Amino acid sequence: MRRAVAILLVVASSLVAGAAPARDQDQAGGDGQWTMPGKDYAATRYSGLSGITAANVGQLRPVWSFSTGVLGGHEGQPLVVNNTMYVVTPYPNVLYAFDLAQEGYPLRWKYRPDVNPASVGIACCDAINRGAFYADGKIVYNLLDGHTVAVDAATGREIWKTQIADLSQGETTPMAPFVVADRVFVGPSGGEFGIHGWLKALDLKTGRLVWTAYNEGPDSEVLARPGTFKTFYDQGSELGLTSWPAEAWKRAGVPVWGWLSYDPALDLVYFGTGNAAPYNPEQRPGDNKWASSVLARRPKDGALVWAYQFTPHENWDFDANAEMILADLTIGGRRRHVLVHFDKNGFAYTIDRASGEVLVAEPFTVVTWATRVDRATGRPVVDSTKLTGASRGNIQHICPSLEGGKSPASPASYSPRSGLFYVSTNNLCMNYQASRVTHIRGTPFIGATTPYQPGPGGHMGAFIAWDAATGRKVWEIREKYPVWSGSVATAGDVVFYGTLDSWFKAADARSGKVLWKFKVGSGVVGAPITYTGPDGKQYVAVYAGIGGDWFLLSGDVRSDDPADVRPPADFAPDLARHTSQGGIVWVFGR
């Protein structure tokens, strides 16, 4: 068997005389011991750096680039810890460590894990990876084949490796882990295979499994305990069991493959859950809790404190795995501790993060499946003509499509300076024809055909600024194609994002004016970061490498395989004219 290999290229310290550690990275935690994808536990993706401003962002130029050697969807983001940049590739999930203190950013080491190639054929939507987390001297990340690894950040030596998921069930693990104190939180993809969705906690030091909490099923498995669990809108016990037909919860999907956040004052970890299985909702009558929901758990023991379901009896593959951004906002004249979530279903939610009460819920893109969210009940008011099911035939013009009004893979950012949230959105609609399916372990459990069409307005995406206190759009930049990148907001009042047709852009955070752009060679489906280099200057980094759903939909973007001449999707017939597959790390500076 091939072993994991760490190739040590530089053994000296990454600090050189006169060089200070890189600081205030887009992901850096407050004490320097934790560096995470969302910048902080609130998942704001906001950097306090102000060296790049609206006045000088036009001077940005590429100062370094690196080919990862892997063609595929480069989701996630680099990590910068002191003077080292860490990069994780799609399958086979190679981890690179670059020395930012040396000319040319030479490679310090790379870690090549042993990843089961069978995972590539099981992964739903490309063999992507959403990144790593730095904690206590370790780089912790997931491998596609259901393992979590911890690697020594200084040497690249593997410290521990734990199997968390089961490929034979259809579970893969492309999500970025999340660490609170001595707990590493991980979850699976596999909603399309009818898995039994879960969140697990590992011990940071050893990788030992500490607890498992399921997202559906009996209270004993969901860890919904009397006296601890209380929802704002629902009453009673066994909600994750009685809202499913008998035994259906055991193959219900409800995965956890997105982003997590944490409120240390409340001691709650927040995360979203994915779609219910199968896609034919007539096979699973009921609300199907807690699919397409936000759950709040205690990190120490996994106890469920509250939950809220965005899309009860989810009919349209509206996963709720997108980030839960924590902020303090004034709503109705009162300062509230909230979480803000842009759901696949097209509504933006502002929720009291202590109780789960919905304070604001308004559409941020075109929505036809529901007319509004009823604040009294917390439930969407559904247009009955848009309900799906095998007996209902082909339902037309459902907006948004199952790609979502916003993809959960495209994390938004929040600037406390402007008070605005910056969001990559899609303007796609779909038809939906469900069919009855039978569950066979480890095979797709879907049952729907869902062709897309562009939404109204002549554009398929936009990058927007959103006021979550009032539920209104402040500005938008319309894009020809869906916008699938994450974003980063800065104290220089500049926000960065990328496009599927391979532009990396900077916009004025207050007005939405595009100030700068650069063609990076492949579509951007990752999230940018910004950091201070050893020279004291601010830099911006991003991956270029189209993938995820867009590898499947854009057609002929792979040139290394003569047999890969897939036609593009009808709604975007020319996307492949603007991008090919890639795997490039870009760094920009002034």
C-alpha positions as a printed NumPy array, in Angstrom:
array([[  0.   ,   0.   ,   0.   ],
       [  1.23 ,   3.477,  -0.841],
       [  2.056,   5.417,   2.32 ],
       [  1.461,   9.055,   3.132],
       [  4.671,  10.937,   2.365],
       [  5.951,  14.258,   3.697],
       [  8.772,  15.707,   1.619],
       [ 10.792,  18.155,   3.701],
       [ 12.402,  20.799,   1.528],
       [ 13.375,  23.414,   4.07 ],
       [ 14.188,  22.48 ,   7.646],
       [ 15.117,  25.931,   8.867],
       [ 12.634,  28.209,  10.575],
       [ 10.354,  30.111,   8.247],
       [ 11.441,  33.322,   9.96 ],
       [ 14.426,  35.177,   8.569],
       [ 16.351,  38.051,  10.069],
       [ 14.309,  41.224,  10.083],
       [ 11.112,  39.488,   8.934],
       [  7.968,  39.567,  11.053],
       [  5.406,  36.765,  10.971],
       [  2.527,  37.206,   8.535],
       [ -0.315,  38.613,  10.589],
       [ -4.008,  39.452,  10.449],
       [ -4.532,  36.796,   7.798],
       [ -8.014,  36.531,   6.438],
       [ -8.377,  33.358,   8.493],
       [ -6.377,  34.181,  11.615],
       [ -7.941,  33.598,  15.016],
       [ -7.559,  36.075,  17.808],
       [ -4.806,  34.29 ,  19.727],
       [ -2.665,  33.155,  16.813],
       [ -3.201,  29.494,  17.705],
       [ -6.162,  28.993,  15.393],
       [ -6.35 ,  29.798,  11.703],
       [ -9.582,  28.927,   9.943],
       [-11.302,  29.202,   6.563],
       [-13.901,  31.777,   7.651],
       [-11.285,  34.113,   9.24 ],
       [-12.889,  33.871,  12.688],
       [-15.414,  31.802,  14.628],
       [-18.15 ,  34.156,  13.422],
       [-17.339,  33.134,   9.809],
       [-17.217,  36.774,   8.698],
       [-14.376,  36.443,   6.166],
       [-13.555,  40.031,   7.094],
       [ -9.959,  41.227,   7.241],
       [ -8.917,  44.237,   9.32 ],
       [ -6.187,  45.03 ,   6.789],
       [ -6.524,  48.426,   5.119],
       [ -3.404,  48.692,   2.966],
       [ -5.404,  47.964,  -0.201],
       [ -8.082,  50.602,  -0.688],
       [-10.508,  51.763,  -3.338],
       [ -7.929,  54.399,  -4.292],
       [ -5.02 ,  52.025,  -4.899],
       [ -6.529,  48.599,  -5.67 ],
       [ -6.016,  49.331,  -9.364],
       [ -2.282,  48.947,  -8.748],
       [ -2.599,  45.248,  -7.862],
       [ -0.468,  42.918,  -9.952],
       [  0.352,  39.218,  -9.763],
       [  3.485,  38.647,  -7.677],
       [  3.463,  34.834,  -7.52 ],
       [  1.611,  31.843,  -8.916],
       [  1.893,  28.1  ,  -8.539],
       [  0.403,  25.149, -10.387],
       [ -0.82 ,  22.52 ,  -7.946],
       [ -0.404,  19.819, -10.578],
       [ -4.036,  18.797, -10.165],
       [ -6.816,  19.601, -12.615],
       [-10.115,  19.878, -10.784],
       [-12.399,  22.071,  -8.756],
       [-10.245,  24.173,  -6.44 ],
       [-12.808,  25.146,  -3.827],
       [-11.856,  26.356,  -0.374],
       [ -9.   ,  28.773,   0.271],
       [ -5.32 ,  28.827,   1.261],
       [ -4.31 ,  29.214,   4.898],
       [ -1.544,  31.597,   5.976],
       [  0.051,  30.872,   9.343],
       [  3.002,  33.083,  10.266],
       [  5.21 ,  32.902,   7.163],
       [  3.797,  29.728,   5.644],
       [  0.985,  29.351,   3.134],
       [ -0.818,  25.999,   3.148],
       [ -2.689,  24.781,   0.061],
       [ -4.883,  21.658,  -0.241],
       [ -5.684,  20.268,  -3.687],
       [ -8.735,  18.371,  -4.884],
       [ -8.286,  14.577,  -4.998],
       [ -5.671,  13.238,  -4.285],
       [ -5.686,  15.937,  -1.56 ],
       [ -2.014,  16.899,  -1.584],
       [ -1.044,  19.435,   1.106],
       [  1.591,  22.035,   0.16 ],
       [  3.488,  24.34 ,   2.53 ],
       [  5.157,  27.421,   0.971],
       [  7.72 ,  29.649,   2.704],
       [  6.528,  33.253,   2.259],
       [  9.709,  34.637,   3.842],
       [ 11.938,  33.447,   0.975],
       [ 12.17 ,  34.784,  -2.558],
       [  9.835,  32.923,  -4.859],
       [  7.912,  31.337,  -1.977],
       [  9.772,  28.005,  -2.229],
       [  8.114,  24.788,  -1.18 ],
       [  9.004,  23.807,   2.379],
       [  7.346,  20.402,   2.19 ],
       [  4.39 ,  18.566,   0.741],
       [  2.316,  15.779,   2.234],
       [  0.909,  13.139,  -0.085],
       [ -1.813,  11.138,   1.653],
       [ -2.984,   7.693,   0.627],
       [ -6.514,   8.306,  -0.677],
       [ -8.763,   5.54 ,  -1.995],
       [ -9.339,   6.269,  -5.718],
       [-12.805,   4.711,  -5.481],
       [-13.901,   7.892,  -3.721],
       [-13.702,   9.818,  -7.   ],
       [-16.49 ,   7.735,  -8.496],
       [-18.657,   8.155,  -5.408],
       [-18.276,  11.903,  -4.846],
       [-21.456,  13.613,  -5.976],
       [-20.208,  16.816,  -7.526],
       [-16.523,  16.63 ,  -8.433],
       [-13.635,  15.491,  -6.231],
       [-13.188,  18.872,  -4.53 ],
       [-11.795,  19.847,  -1.129],
       [-12.953,  22.888,   0.859],
       [ -9.773,  23.441,   2.828],
       [ -7.916,  22.981,   6.086],
       [ -7.89 ,  24.342,   9.638],
       [ -4.762,  25.227,  11.653],
       [ -4.92 ,  24.442,  15.377],
       [ -2.298,  23.774,  18.037],
       [  0.558,  23.376,  15.566],
       [ -1.434,  21.039,  13.311],
       [ -2.956,  21.339,   9.867],
       [ -6.206,  19.374,  10.021],
       [ -8.135,  18.519,   6.886],
       [-10.356,  15.876,   5.309],
       [ -9.505,  13.423,   2.568],
       [-12.152,  12.611,  -0.022],
       [-12.314,   8.944,   0.993],
       [-13.69 ,   9.477,   4.494],
       [-10.588,  10.171,   6.584],
       [ -9.537,  13.187,   8.658],
       [ -5.801,  13.79 ,   9.043],
       [ -3.663,  15.996,  11.274],
       [ -0.25 ,  16.999,   9.922],
       [  2.565,  18.725,  11.797],
       [  2.529,  22.282,  10.442],
       [  6.302,  22.656,  10.719],
       [  7.474,  19.369,   9.219],
       [  4.63 ,  17.823,   7.222],
       [  4.718,  14.679,   9.365],
       [  1.407,  12.869,   9.747],
       [  0.329,  12.972,  13.415],
       [ -2.929,  11.032,  13.202],
       [ -5.4  ,   9.748,  10.644],
       [ -8.967,   8.728,  11.521],
       [-11.626,   7.1  ,   9.382],
       [-14.855,   9.04 ,   9.868],
       [-17.031,   8.055,   6.884],
       [-18.018,   4.916,   4.958],
       [-17.512,   4.918,   1.193],
       [-19.694,   1.823,   0.847],
       [-22.644,   3.902,   2.093],
       [-21.947,   6.714,  -0.385],
       [-20.255,   8.974,   2.179],
       [-17.341,  11.189,   1.107],
       [-15.697,  14.028,   3.035],
       [-14.764,  17.162,   1.053],
       [-15.744,  19.655,   3.79 ],
       [-13.27 ,  21.752,   5.783],
       [-13.021,  20.603,   9.42 ],
       [-13.823,  23.046,  12.218],
       [-11.992,  23.128,  15.566],
       [-13.23 ,  24.458,  18.912],
       [-10.936,  23.919,  21.927],
       [ -9.975,  20.23 ,  21.753],
       [-12.768,  19.163,  19.382],
       [-12.493,  18.685,  15.598],
       [-15.909,  18.72 ,  13.898],
       [-16.41 ,  16.831,  10.629],
       [-19.346,  15.773,   8.471],
       [-20.06 ,  13.896,   5.222],
       [-21.386,  14.496,   1.755],
       [-23.759,  11.891,   0.372],
       [-27.3  ,  13.248,   0.423],
       [-27.692,  11.892,  -3.113],
       [-26.917,   8.367,  -1.839],
       [-29.425,   8.264,   1.009],
       [-26.895,   8.239,   3.836],
       [-27.854,   8.757,   7.491],
       [-26.419,  12.262,   7.994],
       [-24.266,  13.107,  11.013],
       [-21.762,  15.435,  12.654],
       [-18.806,  13.912,  14.525],
       [-16.346,  15.321,  17.03 ],
       [-12.759,  14.067,  17.184],
       [-10.118,  14.73 ,  19.811],
       [ -7.651,  17.277,  18.417],
       [ -4.626,  15.663,  20.052],
       [ -5.234,  12.026,  19.113],
       [ -7.934,  11.94 ,  16.421],
       [-10.074,   9.675,  18.63 ],
       [-13.828,   9.792,  18.019],
       [-15.502,  11.601,  20.962],
       [-19.15 ,  11.729,  19.901],
       [-21.496,  11.263,  16.95 ],
       [-24.731,  13.22 ,  16.541],
       [-27.18 ,  12.317,  13.792],
       [-29.285,  14.987,  12.105],
       [-32.444,  12.868,  11.801],
       [-33.926,   9.961,  13.678],
       [-34.809,   9.35 ,  17.349],
       [-33.862,  11.912,  19.974],
       [-31.328,   9.47 ,  21.418],
       [-29.336,   9.599,  18.142],
       [-30.003,  13.281,  17.413],
       [-28.84 ,  14.063,  20.982],
       [-31.998,  16.102,  21.595],
       [-32.215,  15.799,  25.374],
       [-35.103,  16.86 ,  27.637],
       [-34.33 ,  20.116,  29.408],
       [-31.653,  21.059,  26.84 ],
       [-33.351,  20.973,  23.426],
       [-35.984,  23.602,  22.705],
       [-37.092,  24.946,  19.334],
       [-38.72 ,  28.338,  18.894],
       [-41.446,  27.064,  16.552],
       [-41.909,  23.32 ,  17.186],
       [-43.27 ,  21.473,  20.194],
       [-42.786,  17.949,  21.438],
       [-40.128,  15.279,  21.308],
       [-38.878,  12.841,  18.65 ],
       [-39.288,  15.48 ,  15.942],
       [-36.49 ,  13.967,  13.85 ],
       [-38.32 ,  10.63 ,  13.916],
       [-42.049,  11.345,  13.659],
       [-41.621,  13.771,  10.721],
       [-40.451,  10.843,   8.52 ],
       [-42.242,   7.692,   7.394],
       [-41.243,   4.551,   9.275],
       [-37.583,   3.647,   8.699],
       [-37.141,   6.429,   6.063],
       [-34.912,   8.436,   8.417],
       [-32.256,   5.709,   8.16 ],
       [-31.648,   6.565,   4.474],
       [-32.723,  10.191,   4.558],
       [-29.589,  12.042,   3.4  ],
       [-29.281,  15.211,   5.546],
       [-25.47 ,  15.53 ,   5.236],
       [-23.125,  18.15 ,   6.711],
       [-20.68 ,  19.316,   4.042],
       [-20.603,  23.078,   4.464],
       [-19.266,  25.621,   6.924],
       [-19.519,  25.917,  10.705],
       [-19.392,  28.84 ,  13.139],
       [-19.164,  29.176,  16.924],
       [-20.377,  31.608,  19.585],
       [-18.091,  31.297,  22.644],
       [-20.458,  33.302,  24.859],
       [-23.342,  30.9  ,  24.215],
       [-20.986,  27.94 ,  23.726],
       [-22.857,  26.879,  20.594],
       [-21.606,  25.501,  17.294],
       [-23.864,  26.266,  14.306],
       [-24.058,  24.336,  11.045],
       [-26.48 ,  23.677,   8.207],
       [-27.755,  20.343,   6.935],
       [-28.303,  19.146,   3.384],
       [-31.131,  17.788,   1.298],
       [-33.551,  15.025,   2.155],
       [-33.395,  11.816,   0.106],
       [-34.768,  10.862,  -2.302],
       [-35.545,  13.876,  -4.487],
       [-39.051,  12.502,  -4.99 ],
       [-40.759,  13.958,  -1.888],
       [-43.8  ,  11.683,  -2.197],
       [-41.631,   8.86 ,  -0.835],
       [-41.061,  10.746,   2.433],
       [-44.247,  12.581,   3.569],
       [-43.829,  14.906,   6.55 ],
       [-41.602,  17.843,   7.438],
       [-38.486,  15.587,   7.325],
       [-36.66 ,  17.208,  10.224],
       [-33.852,  18.127,  10.413],
       [-33.11 ,  18.216,   6.681],
       [-32.362,  21.666,   5.191],
       [-32.024,  23.161,   8.664],
       [-29.65 ,  24.998,  10.983],
       [-28.668,  23.131,  14.155],
       [-27.054,  24.593,  17.274],
       [-25.058,  22.097,  19.373],
       [-22.844,  22.129,  22.463],
       [-19.298,  21.377,  21.299],
       [-18.316,  19.317,  24.335],
       [-20.969,  16.596,  24.133],
       [-22.926,  17.349,  20.926],
       [-26.178,  18.115,  22.751],
       [-28.717,  19.768,  20.441],
       [-29.889,  23.09 ,  21.918],
       [-32.121,  24.358,  19.119],
       [-32.881,  23.784,  15.444],
       [-34.78 ,  25.613,  12.728],
       [-35.866,  24.174,   9.381],
       [-35.594,  26.554,   6.417],
       [-37.501,  24.345,   3.954],
       [-39.889,  21.841,   5.583],
       [-40.623,  18.723,   3.468],
       [-37.867,  19.876,   1.148],
       [-39.129,  19.41 ,  -2.45 ],
       [-36.354,  20.966,  -4.528],
       [-32.872,  19.892,  -3.263],
       [-32.51 ,  23.093,  -1.275],
       [-29.567,  22.148,   0.957],
       [-28.936,  24.515,   3.882],
       [-25.19 ,  23.845,   4.178],
       [-24.227,  27.478,   3.566],
       [-22.387,  29.401,   6.277],
       [-24.044,  30.898,   9.356],
       [-22.387,  34.316,   9.794],
       [-22.572,  35.667,  13.359],
       [-23.061,  39.4  ,  13.861],
       [-24.65 ,  41.927,  16.224],
       [-27.252,  43.987,  14.366],
       [-29.858,  46.557,  15.332],
       [-33.27 ,  45.26 ,  14.28 ],
       [-36.423,  47.173,  15.061],
       [-34.46 ,  49.509,  17.329],
       [-33.045,  46.653,  19.42 ],
       [-29.493,  45.284,  19.34 ],
       [-29.67 ,  41.567,  18.6  ],
       [-27.106,  38.743,  18.547],
       [-27.925,  37.062,  15.226],
       [-26.786,  34.594,  12.644],
       [-27.226,  35.482,   8.975],
       [-27.749,  32.765,   6.392],
       [-28.255,  32.94 ,   2.624],
       [-30.124,  29.766,   1.785],
       [-30.236,  27.79 ,  -1.411],
       [-34.016,  28.348,  -1.348],
       [-33.482,  32.03 ,  -2.243],
       [-34.342,  33.616,   1.126],
       [-31.86 ,  35.458,   3.348],
       [-32.492,  34.804,   7.046],
       [-31.529,  36.866,  10.089],
       [-32.066,  34.656,  13.14 ],
       [-31.628,  35.149,  16.879],
       [-28.709,  32.835,  17.537],
       [-29.683,  32.084,  21.142],
       [-33.242,  30.942,  20.417],
       [-33.659,  30.264,  16.691],
       [-36.313,  32.956,  16.233],
       [-36.501,  34.303,  12.685],
       [-36.218,  38.098,  12.784],
       [-35.894,  38.844,   9.046],
       [-36.485,  36.598,   6.019],
       [-36.571,  38.137,   2.554],
       [-35.737,  36.867,  -0.958],
       [-32.298,  37.892,  -2.256],
       [-32.854,  36.436,  -5.727],
       [-35.846,  35.425,  -7.847],
       [-38.094,  33.045,  -5.877],
       [-41.207,  31.365,  -7.328],
       [-41.671,  28.278,  -5.097],
       [-42.839,  30.403,  -2.133],
       [-44.299,  33.862,  -1.691],
       [-42.808,  34.722,   1.712],
       [-41.718,  33.348,   5.084],
       [-44.388,  33.617,   7.772],
       [-42.661,  35.182,  10.784],
       [-45.275,  33.85 ,  13.204],
       [-44.68 ,  30.205,  12.281],
       [-41.239,  30.424,  10.729],
       [-42.529,  28.469,   7.726],
       [-42.399,  29.464,   4.059],
       [-45.735,  30.149,   2.383],
       [-45.44 ,  27.69 ,  -0.497],
       [-46.967,  28.096,  -3.956],
       [-48.769,  24.753,  -4.239],
       [-48.335,  24.737,  -8.026],
       [-44.563,  24.413,  -7.507],
       [-44.75 ,  21.331,  -5.266],
       [-42.996,  18.353,  -6.853],
       [-43.552,  14.59 ,  -6.811],
       [-43.763,  11.622,  -9.143],
       [-47.558,  11.93 ,  -9.411],
       [-47.412,  15.634, -10.254],
       [-45.503,  15.351, -13.527],
       [-43.102,  17.973, -14.838],
       [-43.313,  21.146, -12.738],
       [-42.212,  24.218, -14.683],
       [-40.242,  27.357, -13.814],
       [-39.17 ,  26.769, -10.242],
       [-36.817,  29.513,  -9.073],
       [-34.169,  29.206,  -7.853],
       [-32.848,  25.997,  -9.39 ],
       [-31.332,  23.289,  -7.233],
       [-27.972,  25.035,  -7.686],
       [-29.491,  27.48 ,  -5.233],
       [-30.048,  31.204,  -5.126],
       [-26.598,  30.972,  -3.575],
       [-24.385,  27.902,  -3.556],
       [-23.355,  26.701,  -0.084],
       [-19.898,  26.206,  -1.616],
       [-19.599,  29.998,  -2.088],
       [-19.214,  31.57 ,   1.375],
       [-20.357,  35.157,   1.844],
       [-18.468,  37.808,   3.828],
       [-19.504,  40.547,   6.258],
       [-17.918,  43.944,   6.898],
       [-18.646,  45.553,  10.266],
       [-17.432,  48.833,   8.707],
       [-20.153,  48.95 ,   6.073],
       [-22.629,  46.749,   7.929],
       [-23.196,  44.829,   4.68 ],
       [-22.949,  41.178,   3.656],
       [-21.347,  40.333,   0.296],
       [-22.879,  37.39 ,  -1.526],
       [-22.303,  35.431,  -4.739],
       [-25.689,  34.584,  -6.241],
       [-27.243,  32.547,  -9.044],
       [-30.112,  33.553, -11.304],
       [-31.231,  30.142, -12.542],
       [-34.619,  28.436, -12.64 ],
       [-35.527,  24.817, -13.366],
       [-38.162,  22.331, -14.351],
       [-38.526,  19.353, -11.992],
       [-39.85 ,  15.91 , -12.85 ],
       [-39.647,  13.411, -10.001],
       [-39.761,   9.639, -10.283],
       [-40.011,   6.817,  -7.779],
       [-36.683,   5.19 ,  -6.835],
       [-35.469,   2.309,  -4.696],
       [-32.653,   2.659,  -2.203],
       [-29.619,   0.458,  -2.889],
       [-26.72 ,   0.996,  -0.512],
       [-23.878,   3.032,  -1.998],
       [-25.7  ,   3.975,  -5.22 ],
       [-27.475,   7.237,  -6.16 ],
       [-30.879,   7.677,  -4.502],
       [-32.23 ,  10.667,  -6.403],
       [-35.32 ,  10.285,  -8.574],
       [-35.566,  13.603, -10.431],
       [-34.744,  15.233, -13.753],
       [-34.115,  18.972, -13.342],
       [-33.092,  20.929, -16.468],
       [-32.155,  24.572, -15.832],
       [-32.868,  27.811, -17.641],
       [-31.616,  31.36 , -17.016],
       [-33.744,  33.452, -14.702],
       [-35.243,  36.798, -15.708],
       [-33.042,  39.745, -16.583],
       [-30.589,  38.328, -19.112],
       [-27.89 ,  37.379, -16.587],
       [-27.305,  34.108, -14.736],
       [-25.6  ,  35.491, -11.651],
       [-24.745,  38.547,  -9.593],
       [-22.483,  39.632,  -6.764],
       [-24.561,  41.586,  -4.268],
       [-24.374,  43.605,  -1.063],
       [-27.138,  42.812,   1.459],
       [-28.466,  44.642,   4.508],
       [-29.429,  41.799,   6.862],
       [-31.045,  44.116,   9.416],
       [-33.746,  45.19 ,   6.963],
       [-33.65 ,  42.386,   4.392],
       [-32.843,  44.45 ,   1.33 ],
       [-30.339,  44.435,  -1.497],
       [-28.088,  47.512,  -1.467],
       [-26.26 ,  46.993,  -4.77 ],
       [-25.459,  44.281,  -7.288],
       [-22.896,  43.548,  -9.991],
       [-24.558,  41.442, -12.668],
       [-22.529,  38.637, -14.225],
       [-23.195,  36.616, -17.381],
       [-22.723,  33.309, -15.554],
       [-23.646,  32.133, -12.051],
       [-21.214,  33.456,  -9.43 ],
       [-19.705,  30.525,  -7.542],
       [-16.736,  31.977,  -5.652],
       [-16.532,  32.995,  -2.033],
       [-15.642,  36.553,  -1.083],
       [-13.476,  38.496,   1.353],
       [-14.237,  41.987,   2.68 ],
       [-11.519,  44.273,   4.028],
       [-11.063,  47.331,   6.21 ],
       [ -9.896,  49.123,   3.079],
       [-13.552,  49.013,   1.952],
       [-12.685,  46.65 ,  -0.882],
       [-14.363,  43.288,  -1.468],
       [-12.921,  40.532,  -3.703],
       [-14.671,  37.737,  -5.626],
       [-14.182,  35.602,  -8.753],
       [-16.25 ,  34.449, -11.723],
       [-16.775,  31.218, -13.637],
       [-15.345,  32.79 , -16.783],
       [-12.03 ,  33.207, -14.917],
       [-12.   ,  36.836, -13.783],
       [-10.817,  37.815, -10.316],
       [-12.394,  41.147,  -9.333],
       [-12.264,  43.863,  -6.696],
       [-15.263,  46.074,  -5.971],
       [-15.935,  49.105,  -3.803],
       [-17.615,  47.674,  -0.705],
       [-19.972,  50.625,  -0.379],
       [-20.967,  51.392,  -3.959],
       [-20.416,  48.118,  -5.822],
       [-18.259,  49.767,  -8.468],
       [-15.796,  47.288, -10.017],
       [-12.35 ,  48.782,  -9.406],
       [ -9.988,  46.116, -10.775],
       [ -9.999,  42.715, -12.466],
       [ -7.486,  40.145, -13.652],
       [ -7.903,  37.073, -15.879],
       [ -6.674,  34.089, -13.834],
       [ -6.961,  31.411, -16.517],
       [ -9.653,  29.149, -15.042],
       [-13.002,  29.709, -13.416],
       [-12.942,  30.689,  -9.744],
       [-14.944,  28.437,  -7.404],
       [-12.778,  29.024,  -4.318],
       [-12.659,  31.865,  -1.809],
       [-10.051,  34.664,  -1.744],
       [ -8.021,  35.552,   1.346],
       [ -5.835,  38.494,   2.3  ],
       [ -2.811,  38.614,   4.625],
       [  0.219,  40.655,   5.63 ],
       [  3.49 ,  39.319,   4.271],
       [  6.886,  39.364,   6.003],
       [  7.579,  42.689,   4.256],
       [  4.622,  44.317,   6.006],
       [  2.569,  44.654,   2.815],
       [ -0.953,  43.373,   2.222],
       [ -1.461,  40.558,  -0.274],
       [ -4.497,  38.804,  -1.735],
       [ -4.545,  35.123,  -2.709],
       [ -7.076,  32.978,  -4.574],
       [ -7.357,  29.622,  -6.343],
       [ -8.214,  29.337, -10.037],
       [ -9.65 ,  25.972, -11.044],
       [-13.204,  25.525, -12.304],
       [-15.015,  22.538, -10.879],
       [-17.71 ,  21.39 ,  -8.543],
       [-21.034,  21.278, -10.355],
       [-19.526,  23.403, -13.094],
       [-17.153,  20.678, -14.223],
       [-20.282,  18.648, -14.936],
       [-22.24 ,  21.481, -16.574],
       [-19.76 ,  23.518, -18.605],
       [-18.856,  20.792, -21.062],
       [-15.46 ,  20.525, -22.715],
       [-13.172,  22.144, -20.147],
       [-10.804,  19.174, -19.802],
       [ -8.143,  18.997, -22.487],
       [ -5.952,  16.183, -21.104],
       [ -8.529,  13.509, -21.995],
       [ -9.323,  13.2  , -25.736],
       [-12.43 ,  11.206, -24.866],
       [-13.874,  13.979, -22.721],
       [-15.963,  15.885, -25.235],
       [-19.045,  16.353, -23.094],
       [-21.51 ,  18.854, -24.512],
       [-22.211,  21.9  , -22.372],
       [-25.495,  22.449, -20.587],
       [-28.109,  24.131, -22.769],
       [-28.41 ,  27.194, -20.541],
       [-24.654,  28.019, -20.737],
       [-23.504,  26.749, -24.124],
       [-20.401,  28.948, -24.402],
       [-18.905,  28.851, -20.889],
       [-16.08 ,  26.533, -21.977],
       [-14.949,  29.19 , -24.474],
       [-13.815,  31.294, -21.508],
       [-12.225,  28.706, -19.214],
       [-10.511,  25.338, -19.071],
       [ -9.792,  23.256, -16.015],
       [ -6.976,  24.557, -13.87 ],
       [ -5.171,  24.305, -10.597],
       [ -3.378,  27.582,  -9.919],
       [ -2.662,  29.529,  -6.747],
       [ -2.421,  33.273,  -7.415],
       [ -1.004,  35.94 ,  -5.098],
       [ -1.486,  39.665,  -5.845],
       [  0.218,  42.665,  -4.297],
       [  1.116,  46.285,  -4.966]])
